[in-house]
Amino acid sequence: MHCYDCFKEGTENTAVAVCVDCGAGVCTRHLHDEPEPVRRSSATGRVWSPHDARRMVCLVCHESLRQNRH
């Protein structure tokens, strides 16, 4: 799979991840990875995991979501 953003720029690079929001293949140059807290349901309510998961998003989705948080 190739990076979609590189394709739009007229170049070709191998994708190393898939954006969890839009599904585009993403190379290291167009990738933003961030920690994602994990919580699970239990008999006493929600419990937060001591370890974060990884969230891989393309830069387009990262910028779009970041603007919506403010």
Distance bins in CASP14 RR format, pairs under 12 A and 6 or more apart:
PFRMAT RR
TARGET T0000
AUTHOR 0000-0000-0000
RMODE 2
METHOD distances of the structure
MODEL  1
1 7 0 0 0 0 0 1 0 0 0 0 0
1 12 0 0 0 0 0 1 0 0 0 0 0
1 13 0 0 0 0 0 1 0 0 0 0 0
1 14 1 0 0 1 0 0 0 0 0 0 0
1 15 1 0 1 0 0 0 0 0 0 0 0
1 16 0 0 0 0 1 0 0 0 0 0 0
1 17 0 0 0 0 1 0 0 0 0 0 0
1 18 1 0 0 1 0 0 0 0 0 0 0
1 19 0 0 0 0 0 1 0 0 0 0 0
1 23 0 0 0 0 0 1 0 0 0 0 0
1 24 0 0 0 0 1 0 0 0 0 0 0
1 25 1 0 1 0 0 0 0 0 0 0 0
1 26 0 0 0 0 1 0 0 0 0 0 0
1 27 0 0 0 0 1 0 0 0 0 0 0
2 8 0 0 0 0 0 1 0 0 0 0 0
2 9 0 0 0 0 0 1 0 0 0 0 0
2 10 0 0 0 0 0 1 0 0 0 0 0
2 11 0 0 0 0 1 0 0 0 0 0 0
2 12 1 0 1 0 0 0 0 0 0 0 0
2 13 1 0 0 1 0 0 0 0 0 0 0
2 14 1 0 0 1 0 0 0 0 0 0 0
2 15 1 0 1 0 0 0 0 0 0 0 0
2 16 0 0 0 0 0 1 0 0 0 0 0
2 18 0 0 0 0 0 1 0 0 0 0 0
2 24 0 0 0 0 0 1 0 0 0 0 0
2 25 1 0 0 1 0 0 0 0 0 0 0
2 26 0 0 0 0 1 0 0 0 0 0 0
2 27 1 0 0 1 0 0 0 0 0 0 0
2 30 0 0 0 0 0 1 0 0 0 0 0
3 9 0 0 0 0 1 0 0 0 0 0 0
3 10 0 0 0 0 0 1 0 0 0 0 0
3 11 0 0 0 0 1 0 0 0 0 0 0
3 12 1 0 0 1 0 0 0 0 0 0 0
3 13 1 0 1 0 0 0 0 0 0 0 0
3 14 1 0 0 1 0 0 0 0 0 0 0
3 15 1 0 1 0 0 0 0 0 0 0 0
3 16 0 0 0 0 1 0 0 0 0 0 0
3 17 0 0 0 0 1 0 0 0 0 0 0
3 18 0 0 0 0 0 1 0 0 0 0 0
3 19 0 0 0 0 0 1 0 0 0 0 0
3 23 0 0 0 0 0 1 0 0 0 0 0
3 24 1 0 0 1 0 0 0 0 0 0 0
3 25 1 0 1 0 0 0 0 0 0 0 0
3 26 1 0 1 0 0 0 0 0 0 0 0
3 27 1 1 0 0 0 0 0 0 0 0 0
3 28 0 0 0 0 1 0 0 0 0 0 0
3 29 1 0 0 1 0 0 0 0 0 0 0
3 30 1 0 1 0 0 0 0 0 0 0 0
3 31 0 0 0 0 1 0 0 0 0 0 0
3 58 0 0 0 0 1 0 0 0 0 0 0
3 59 0 0 0 0 0 1 0 0 0 0 0
3 60 0 0 0 0 0 1 0 0 0 0 0
4 10 0 0 0 0 0 1 0 0 0 0 0
4 11 0 0 0 0 0 1 0 0 0 0 0
4 12 0 0 0 0 0 1 0 0 0 0 0
4 13 0 0 0 0 0 1 0 0 0 0 0
4 14 0 0 0 0 0 1 0 0 0 0 0
4 15 1 0 0 1 0 0 0 0 0 0 0
4 17 0 0 0 0 0 1 0 0 0 0 0
4 18 0 0 0 0 1 0 0 0 0 0 0
4 19 0 0 0 0 1 0 0 0 0 0 0
4 22 0 0 0 0 1 0 0 0 0 0 0
4 23 0 0 0 0 1 0 0 0 0 0 0
4 24 1 1 0 0 0 0 0 0 0 0 0
4 25 1 0 1 0 0 0 0 0 0 0 0
4 26 1 0 0 1 0 0 0 0 0 0 0
4 27 0 0 0 0 1 0 0 0 0 0 0
4 30 0 0 0 0 1 0 0 0 0 0 0
4 31 0 0 0 0 0 1 0 0 0 0 0
4 58 1 0 0 1 0 0 0 0 0 0 0
4 59 0 0 0 0 0 1 0 0 0 0 0
4 60 0 0 0 0 1 0 0 0 0 0 0
4 61 0 0 0 0 0 1 0 0 0 0 0
5 11 0 0 0 0 1 0 0 0 0 0 0
5 12 0 0 0 0 0 1 0 0 0 0 0
5 13 0 0 0 0 1 0 0 0 0 0 0
5 15 0 0 0 0 1 0 0 0 0 0 0
5 19 0 0 0 0 1 0 0 0 0 0 0
5 22 0 0 0 0 0 1 0 0 0 0 0
5 23 0 0 0 0 0 1 0 0 0 0 0
5 24 1 0 0 1 0 0 0 0 0 0 0
5 25 0 0 0 0 1 0 0 0 0 0 0
5 26 1 0 0 1 0 0 0 0 0 0 0
5 27 1 0 0 1 0 0 0 0 0 0 0
5 28 0 0 0 0 0 1 0 0 0 0 0
5 29 0 0 0 0 1 0 0 0 0 0 0
5 30 1 0 1 0 0 0 0 0 0 0 0
5 31 0 0 0 0 1 0 0 0 0 0 0
5 32 0 0 0 0 0 1 0 0 0 0 0
5 57 0 0 0 0 0 1 0 0 0 0 0
5 58 1 0 0 1 0 0 0 0 0 0 0
5 59 1 0 0 1 0 0 0 0 0 0 0
5 60 1 0 0 1 0 0 0 0 0 0 0
5 61 0 0 0 0 0 1 0 0 0 0 0
5 62 0 0 0 0 0 1 0 0 0 0 0
6 12 1 0 0 1 0 0 0 0 0 0 0
6 13 1 0 1 0 0 0 0 0 0 0 0
6 14 0 0 0 0 1 0 0 0 0 0 0
6 15 0 0 0 0 1 0 0 0 0 0 0
6 16 0 0 0 0 0 1 0 0 0 0 0
6 24 0 0 0 0 0 1 0 0 0 0 0
6 25 0 0 0 0 1 0 0 0 0 0 0
6 26 0 0 0 0 1 0 0 0 0 0 0
6 27 1 0 1 0 0 0 0 0 0 0 0
6 28 0 0 0 0 0 1 0 0 0 0 0
6 29 1 0 0 1 0 0 0 0 0 0 0
6 30 1 0 0 1 0 0 0 0 0 0 0
6 31 0 0 0 0 0 1 0 0 0 0 0
6 58 0 0 0 0 0 1 0 0 0 0 0
6 59 0 0 0 0 0 1 0 0 0 0 0
7 13 0 0 0 0 1 0 0 0 0 0 0
7 14 0 0 0 0 0 1 0 0 0 0 0
7 15 0 0 0 0 1 0 0 0 0 0 0
7 24 0 0 0 0 1 0 0 0 0 0 0
7 25 0 0 0 0 1 0 0 0 0 0 0
7 26 0 0 0 0 0 1 0 0 0 0 0
7 27 0 0 0 0 0 1 0 0 0 0 0
7 30 0 0 0 0 0 1 0 0 0 0 0
8 24 0 0 0 0 1 0 0 0 0 0 0
8 25 0 0 0 0 0 1 0 0 0 0 0
8 27 0 0 0 0 0 1 0 0 0 0 0
8 30 0 0 0 0 1 0 0 0 0 0 0
8 58 0 0 0 0 0 1 0 0 0 0 0
8 59 0 0 0 0 0 1 0 0 0 0 0
8 60 0 0 0 0 1 0 0 0 0 0 0
9 27 0 0 0 0 0 1 0 0 0 0 0
9 29 0 0 0 0 1 0 0 0 0 0 0
9 30 0 0 0 0 1 0 0 0 0 0 0
11 27 0 0 0 0 1 0 0 0 0 0 0
11 29 0 0 0 0 1 0 0 0 0 0 0
11 30 0 0 0 0 0 1 0 0 0 0 0
12 27 0 0 0 0 1 0 0 0 0 0 0
13 25 0 0 0 0 1 0 0 0 0 0 0
13 26 0 0 0 0 1 0 0 0 0 0 0
13 27 1 0 1 0 0 0 0 0 0 0 0
13 28 0 0 0 0 1 0 0 0 0 0 0
13 29 1 0 0 1 0 0 0 0 0 0 0
13 30 0 0 0 0 1 0 0 0 0 0 0
13 31 0 0 0 0 0 1 0 0 0 0 0
14 25 0 0 0 0 1 0 0 0 0 0 0
14 26 0 0 0 0 0 1 0 0 0 0 0
14 27 1 0 0 1 0 0 0 0 0 0 0
14 28 0 0 0 0 1 0 0 0 0 0 0
14 29 0 0 0 0 0 1 0 0 0 0 0
14 30 0 0 0 0 0 1 0 0 0 0 0
14 31 0 0 0 0 0 1 0 0 0 0 0
15 23 0 0 0 0 0 1 0 0 0 0 0
15 24 0 0 0 0 1 0 0 0 0 0 0
15 25 1 1 0 0 0 0 0 0 0 0 0
15 26 1 0 1 0 0 0 0 0 0 0 0
15 27 1 0 1 0 0 0 0 0 0 0 0
15 28 0 0 0 0 1 0 0 0 0 0 0
15 29 0 0 0 0 0 1 0 0 0 0 0
15 30 0 0 0 0 1 0 0 0 0 0 0
15 31 0 0 0 0 1 0 0 0 0 0 0
15 56 0 0 0 0 0 1 0 0 0 0 0
15 58 0 0 0 0 1 0 0 0 0 0 0
16 25 0 0 0 0 1 0 0 0 0 0 0
16 26 1 0 0 1 0 0 0 0 0 0 0
16 27 1 0 0 1 0 0 0 0 0 0 0
16 28 1 0 1 0 0 0 0 0 0 0 0
16 29 0 0 0 0 1 0 0 0 0 0 0
16 30 0 0 0 0 1 0 0 0 0 0 0
16 31 1 0 0 1 0 0 0 0 0 0 0
16 33 0 0 0 0 0 1 0 0 0 0 0
16 56 0 0 0 0 1 0 0 0 0 0 0
16 58 0 0 0 0 0 1 0 0 0 0 0
17 23 0 0 0 0 1 0 0 0 0 0 0
17 24 0 0 0 0 1 0 0 0 0 0 0
17 25 1 0 0 1 0 0 0 0 0 0 0
17 26 1 0 1 0 0 0 0 0 0 0 0
17 27 0 0 0 0 1 0 0 0 0 0 0
17 28 0 0 0 0 1 0 0 0 0 0 0
17 29 0 0 0 0 0 1 0 0 0 0 0
17 30 0 0 0 0 1 0 0 0 0 0 0
17 31 1 0 1 0 0 0 0 0 0 0 0
17 32 0 0 0 0 1 0 0 0 0 0 0
17 33 1 0 0 1 0 0 0 0 0 0 0
17 54 0 0 0 0 1 0 0 0 0 0 0
17 55 0 0 0 0 0 1 0 0 0 0 0
17 56 1 0 1 0 0 0 0 0 0 0 0
17 57 0 0 0 0 1 0 0 0 0 0 0
17 58 0 0 0 0 1 0 0 0 0 0 0
17 59 0 0 0 0 0 1 0 0 0 0 0
17 61 0 0 0 0 0 1 0 0 0 0 0
18 24 1 0 0 1 0 0 0 0 0 0 0
18 25 1 0 1 0 0 0 0 0 0 0 0
18 26 1 0 0 1 0 0 0 0 0 0 0
18 27 0 0 0 0 0 1 0 0 0 0 0
18 30 0 0 0 0 0 1 0 0 0 0 0
18 31 0 0 0 0 0 1 0 0 0 0 0
18 33 0 0 0 0 0 1 0 0 0 0 0
18 55 0 0 0 0 0 1 0 0 0 0 0
18 56 1 0 0 1 0 0 0 0 0 0 0
18 57 0 0 0 0 1 0 0 0 0 0 0
18 58 0 0 0 0 1 0 0 0 0 0 0
18 61 0 0 0 0 0 1 0 0 0 0 0
19 25 1 0 0 1 0 0 0 0 0 0 0
19 26 1 0 1 0 0 0 0 0 0 0 0
19 27 0 0 0 0 0 1 0 0 0 0 0
19 30 0 0 0 0 1 0 0 0 0 0 0
19 31 0 0 0 0 1 0 0 0 0 0 0
19 32 0 0 0 0 1 0 0 0 0 0 0
19 33 0 0 0 0 0 1 0 0 0 0 0
19 55 0 0 0 0 1 0 0 0 0 0 0
19 56 1 0 0 1 0 0 0 0 0 0 0
19 57 1 0 1 0 0 0 0 0 0 0 0
19 58 1 0 1 0 0 0 0 0 0 0 0
19 59 0 0 0 0 1 0 0 0 0 0 0
19 60 0 0 0 0 1 0 0 0 0 0 0
19 61 1 0 1 0 0 0 0 0 0 0 0
19 62 0 0 0 0 1 0 0 0 0 0 0
19 64 0 0 0 0 0 1 0 0 0 0 0
19 65 0 0 0 0 0 1 0 0 0 0 0
20 26 0 0 0 0 0 1 0 0 0 0 0
20 31 0 0 0 0 0 1 0 0 0 0 0
20 32 0 0 0 0 0 1 0 0 0 0 0
20 33 0 0 0 0 0 1 0 0 0 0 0
20 34 0 0 0 0 0 1 0 0 0 0 0
20 36 0 0 0 0 1 0 0 0 0 0 0
20 53 0 0 0 0 0 1 0 0 0 0 0
20 54 0 0 0 0 1 0 0 0 0 0 0
20 55 1 0 0 1 0 0 0 0 0 0 0
20 56 1 0 0 1 0 0 0 0 0 0 0
20 57 1 0 0 1 0 0 0 0 0 0 0
20 58 0 0 0 0 1 0 0 0 0 0 0
20 61 0 0 0 0 1 0 0 0 0 0 0
20 62 0 0 0 0 0 1 0 0 0 0 0
20 65 0 0 0 0 0 1 0 0 0 0 0
21 32 0 0 0 0 0 1 0 0 0 0 0
21 34 0 0 0 0 0 1 0 0 0 0 0
21 55 0 0 0 0 1 0 0 0 0 0 0
21 56 0 0 0 0 1 0 0 0 0 0 0
21 57 1 0 1 0 0 0 0 0 0 0 0
21 58 1 0 0 1 0 0 0 0 0 0 0
21 59 0 0 0 0 0 1 0 0 0 0 0
21 60 0 0 0 0 1 0 0 0 0 0 0
21 61 1 0 1 0 0 0 0 0 0 0 0
21 62 0 0 0 0 1 0 0 0 0 0 0
21 63 0 0 0 0 0 1 0 0 0 0 0
21 64 0 0 0 0 1 0 0 0 0 0 0
21 65 1 0 0 1 0 0 0 0 0 0 0
21 66 0 0 0 0 0 1 0 0 0 0 0
21 68 0 0 0 0 0 1 0 0 0 0 0
22 30 0 0 0 0 0 1 0 0 0 0 0
22 56 0 0 0 0 0 1 0 0 0 0 0
22 57 0 0 0 0 1 0 0 0 0 0 0
22 58 1 0 0 1 0 0 0 0 0 0 0
22 59 0 0 0 0 0 1 0 0 0 0 0
22 60 1 0 0 1 0 0 0 0 0 0 0
22 61 1 0 1 0 0 0 0 0 0 0 0
22 62 0 0 0 0 0 1 0 0 0 0 0
22 64 0 0 0 0 1 0 0 0 0 0 0
22 65 0 0 0 0 0 1 0 0 0 0 0
23 56 0 0 0 0 1 0 0 0 0 0 0
23 57 0 0 0 0 1 0 0 0 0 0 0
23 58 0 0 0 0 1 0 0 0 0 0 0
23 60 0 0 0 0 0 1 0 0 0 0 0
23 61 0 0 0 0 1 0 0 0 0 0 0
24 30 0 0 0 0 1 0 0 0 0 0 0
24 31 0 0 0 0 0 1 0 0 0 0 0
24 56 0 0 0 0 0 1 0 0 0 0 0
24 57 0 0 0 0 1 0 0 0 0 0 0
24 58 1 0 1 0 0 0 0 0 0 0 0
24 59 0 0 0 0 0 1 0 0 0 0 0
24 60 1 0 0 1 0 0 0 0 0 0 0
24 61 0 0 0 0 1 0 0 0 0 0 0
24 62 0 0 0 0 0 1 0 0 0 0 0
25 31 0 0 0 0 1 0 0 0 0 0 0
25 56 0 0 0 0 1 0 0 0 0 0 0
25 57 0 0 0 0 0 1 0 0 0 0 0
25 58 1 0 0 1 0 0 0 0 0 0 0
25 59 0 0 0 0 0 1 0 0 0 0 0
25 60 0 0 0 0 0 1 0 0 0 0 0
25 61 0 0 0 0 0 1 0 0 0 0 0
26 32 0 0 0 0 1 0 0 0 0 0 0
26 33 0 0 0 0 1 0 0 0 0 0 0
26 56 1 0 0 1 0 0 0 0 0 0 0
26 57 1 0 0 1 0 0 0 0 0 0 0
26 58 1 0 1 0 0 0 0 0 0 0 0
26 59 0 0 0 0 1 0 0 0 0 0 0
26 60 0 0 0 0 1 0 0 0 0 0 0
26 61 0 0 0 0 1 0 0 0 0 0 0
26 62 0 0 0 0 0 1 0 0 0 0 0
27 56 0 0 0 0 0 1 0 0 0 0 0
27 58 0 0 0 0 1 0 0 0 0 0 0
27 59 0 0 0 0 0 1 0 0 0 0 0
28 56 0 0 0 0 0 1 0 0 0 0 0
28 58 0 0 0 0 0 1 0 0 0 0 0
28 59 0 0 0 0 0 1 0 0 0 0 0
29 58 0 0 0 0 0 1 0 0 0 0 0
29 59 0 0 0 0 1 0 0 0 0 0 0
30 56 0 0 0 0 0 1 0 0 0 0 0
30 57 0 0 0 0 1 0 0 0 0 0 0
30 58 1 0 1 0 0 0 0 0 0 0 0
30 59 1 0 1 0 0 0 0 0 0 0 0
30 60 0 0 0 0 1 0 0 0 0 0 0
30 61 0 0 0 0 0 1 0 0 0 0 0
30 62 0 0 0 0 1 0 0 0 0 0 0
30 63 0 0 0 0 0 1 0 0 0 0 0
31 54 0 0 0 0 0 1 0 0 0 0 0
31 55 0 0 0 0 0 1 0 0 0 0 0
31 56 1 0 0 1 0 0 0 0 0 0 0
31 57 1 0 0 1 0 0 0 0 0 0 0
31 58 1 0 0 1 0 0 0 0 0 0 0
31 59 1 0 0 1 0 0 0 0 0 0 0
31 60 0 0 0 0 0 1 0 0 0 0 0
31 61 0 0 0 0 0 1 0 0 0 0 0
31 62 0 0 0 0 1 0 0 0 0 0 0
32 54 0 0 0 0 0 1 0 0 0 0 0
32 55 0 0 0 0 1 0 0 0 0 0 0
32 56 1 0 0 1 0 0 0 0 0 0 0
32 57 1 0 1 0 0 0 0 0 0 0 0
32 58 1 0 0 1 0 0 0 0 0 0 0
32 59 1 0 1 0 0 0 0 0 0 0 0
32 60 0 0 0 0 1 0 0 0 0 0 0
32 61 0 0 0 0 1 0 0 0 0 0 0
32 62 1 0 1 0 0 0 0 0 0 0 0
32 63 0 0 0 0 1 0 0 0 0 0 0
32 64 0 0 0 0 0 1 0 0 0 0 0
32 65 0 0 0 0 1 0 0 0 0 0 0
32 66 0 0 0 0 1 0 0 0 0 0 0
33 52 0 0 0 0 0 1 0 0 0 0 0
33 53 0 0 0 0 0 1 0 0 0 0 0
33 54 1 0 1 0 0 0 0 0 0 0 0
33 55 1 0 0 1 0 0 0 0 0 0 0
33 56 1 0 1 0 0 0 0 0 0 0 0
33 57 1 0 0 1 0 0 0 0 0 0 0
33 58 0 0 0 0 0 1 0 0 0 0 0
33 59 0 0 0 0 0 1 0 0 0 0 0
33 62 0 0 0 0 1 0 0 0 0 0 0
34 52 0 0 0 0 1 0 0 0 0 0 0
34 53 0 0 0 0 1 0 0 0 0 0 0
34 54 1 0 0 1 0 0 0 0 0 0 0
34 55 1 0 1 0 0 0 0 0 0 0 0
34 56 0 0 0 0 1 0 0 0 0 0 0
34 57 1 0 0 1 0 0 0 0 0 0 0
34 59 0 0 0 0 0 1 0 0 0 0 0
34 61 0 0 0 0 0 1 0 0 0 0 0
34 62 1 0 0 1 0 0 0 0 0 0 0
34 65 0 0 0 0 0 1 0 0 0 0 0
34 66 0 0 0 0 0 1 0 0 0 0 0
35 49 0 0 0 0 0 1 0 0 0 0 0
35 51 0 0 0 0 1 0 0 0 0 0 0
35 52 1 1 0 0 0 0 0 0 0 0 0
35 53 1 0 0 1 0 0 0 0 0 0 0
35 54 1 0 0 1 0 0 0 0 0 0 0
35 55 1 0 0 1 0 0 0 0 0 0 0
35 56 0 0 0 0 0 1 0 0 0 0 0
36 48 0 0 0 0 0 1 0 0 0 0 0
36 49 0 0 0 0 0 1 0 0 0 0 0
36 51 0 0 0 0 0 1 0 0 0 0 0
36 52 1 0 1 0 0 0 0 0 0 0 0
36 53 1 0 1 0 0 0 0 0 0 0 0
36 54 1 0 0 1 0 0 0 0 0 0 0
36 55 1 0 1 0 0 0 0 0 0 0 0
36 56 0 0 0 0 1 0 0 0 0 0 0
36 57 0 0 0 0 0 1 0 0 0 0 0
37 46 0 0 0 0 0 1 0 0 0 0 0
37 47 0 0 0 0 0 1 0 0 0 0 0
37 48 1 0 0 1 0 0 0 0 0 0 0
37 49 1 0 0 1 0 0 0 0 0 0 0
37 50 0 0 0 0 0 1 0 0 0 0 0
37 51 0 0 0 0 1 0 0 0 0 0 0
37 52 1 0 1 0 0 0 0 0 0 0 0
37 53 1 0 0 1 0 0 0 0 0 0 0
37 54 0 0 0 0 0 1 0 0 0 0 0
37 55 0 0 0 0 1 0 0 0 0 0 0
38 46 0 0 0 0 0 1 0 0 0 0 0
38 47 0 0 0 0 1 0 0 0 0 0 0
38 48 1 0 0 1 0 0 0 0 0 0 0
38 49 1 0 1 0 0 0 0 0 0 0 0
38 50 0 0 0 0 1 0 0 0 0 0 0
38 51 1 0 0 1 0 0 0 0 0 0 0
38 52 1 0 0 1 0 0 0 0 0 0 0
38 53 1 0 1 0 0 0 0 0 0 0 0
38 54 0 0 0 0 0 1 0 0 0 0 0
38 55 0 0 0 0 0 1 0 0 0 0 0
39 45 0 0 0 0 1 0 0 0 0 0 0
39 46 1 0 1 0 0 0 0 0 0 0 0
39 47 1 0 0 1 0 0 0 0 0 0 0
39 48 1 0 1 0 0 0 0 0 0 0 0
39 49 1 0 0 1 0 0 0 0 0 0 0
39 50 0 0 0 0 0 1 0 0 0 0 0
39 51 0 0 0 0 0 1 0 0 0 0 0
39 52 0 0 0 0 0 1 0 0 0 0 0
39 53 0 0 0 0 0 1 0 0 0 0 0
40 46 1 0 0 1 0 0 0 0 0 0 0
40 47 1 0 1 0 0 0 0 0 0 0 0
40 48 0 0 0 0 1 0 0 0 0 0 0
40 49 1 0 0 1 0 0 0 0 0 0 0
40 50 0 0 0 0 0 1 0 0 0 0 0
40 51 0 0 0 0 0 1 0 0 0 0 0
40 53 0 0 0 0 0 1 0 0 0 0 0
41 47 1 0 0 1 0 0 0 0 0 0 0
41 48 0 0 0 0 0 1 0 0 0 0 0
41 49 0 0 0 0 0 1 0 0 0 0 0
42 48 0 0 0 0 0 1 0 0 0 0 0
42 49 0 0 0 0 0 1 0 0 0 0 0
55 61 0 0 0 0 0 1 0 0 0 0 0
55 62 0 0 0 0 1 0 0 0 0 0 0
55 65 0 0 0 0 0 1 0 0 0 0 0
56 62 0 0 0 0 1 0 0 0 0 0 0
57 63 0 0 0 0 1 0 0 0 0 0 0
57 64 0 0 0 0 1 0 0 0 0 0 0
57 65 1 0 0 1 0 0 0 0 0 0 0
57 66 0 0 0 0 1 0 0 0 0 0 0
58 64 0 0 0 0 1 0 0 0 0 0 0
58 65 0 0 0 0 0 1 0 0 0 0 0
59 65 0 0 0 0 0 1 0 0 0 0 0
59 66 0 0 0 0 0 1 0 0 0 0 0
60 66 0 0 0 0 0 1 0 0 0 0 0
60 67 0 0 0 0 0 1 0 0 0 0 0
61 67 0 0 0 0 0 1 0 0 0 0 0
61 68 0 0 0 0 0 1 0 0 0 0 0
62 68 0 0 0 0 0 1 0 0 0 0 0
62 69 0 0 0 0 0 1 0 0 0 0 0
63 69 0 0 0 0 0 1 0 0 0 0 0
63 70 0 0 0 0 0 1 0 0 0 0 0
64 70 0 0 0 0 0 1 0 0 0 0 0
END
